[in-house]
Every structure is written in structure tokens, then in C-alpha cells.
Amino acid sequence: MKHPLRRSRGFTLIEVLVALAVVAITLAAGLQATGALTRAASRQNDQWLAQLCAENELTRLRLARQLPGVGETSADCTQAGQTLAVRLVVAPTPNPNFRRIDAVVEGTVDGSAVRLLMLSTVMGRY
């Protein structure tokens, strides 16, 4: 027989609400972390593709086996279905037998043009 003053065992409404609030906060933090990881992975992918484009253009200049002229040129590079713009800036150095070459790769992120990568090297006469 049950004792008349004995309370039933269970959770109170306050305890349930506190538990739901803790779960909600944890899920929100997890969602933010997942979004940050996704953005970082996308950015890393864009930079990797930009590096491929920059290295391809610099290799193309090396294979020409002649000192490039001073100035600026642009080319499009398509990697993994994404078109990136590569701008090569050739500048003189104090030694006339060498040129500094900057490969600047730009792409579109969220509809706006951004610089993804800049790769620099020095090229000498052959």
C-alpha cells in the first residue's frame, strides 16, 4: 500500500526546460562549428585551385626559355569547373639578368571578386 505523503518520482517542468535549453545551446554551437568547417574547406579548395593556376602560368613562362618582358598580362584558368583569373606582373630587378614575377590569382566568392593567392618568383636569363 502506498504511503499518502509519498511524492511520485519524475522530472519537474523546470528540470525539463533546463535540459532542453542545454541541448538547444549545444546544437547551436555545433551548427556554428560545422558552418565554420565548411567555409574553411571551401576556402582551402579555392586556394589549392588558385595555386595550380599560378604554378601553371609560371611553368609556362619557364618553358618559353626566354626572359619575359616587363609588364602585366592576364589569362583565364579553368580548374575543377571553376574559372579563375591569373594576372602576371613582371617587374625588373637591380640585376638586368633577372625579373621578378608575381602571379596573382583572383576568383569569385559569394558573387564578389577576391584575391585568392599571390605567388612570387624570380626568373633569370637562359
Secondary structure, 3 states (H helix, E strand, C coil): CCCCCCCCCCCCHHHHHHHHHHHHHHHHHHHHHHHHHHHHHHHHHHHHHHHHHHHHHHHHHHHCCCCCCCEEEEEEEEECCEEEEEEEEEEECCCCCEEEEEEEEEEEECCEEEEEEEEEEEEECC
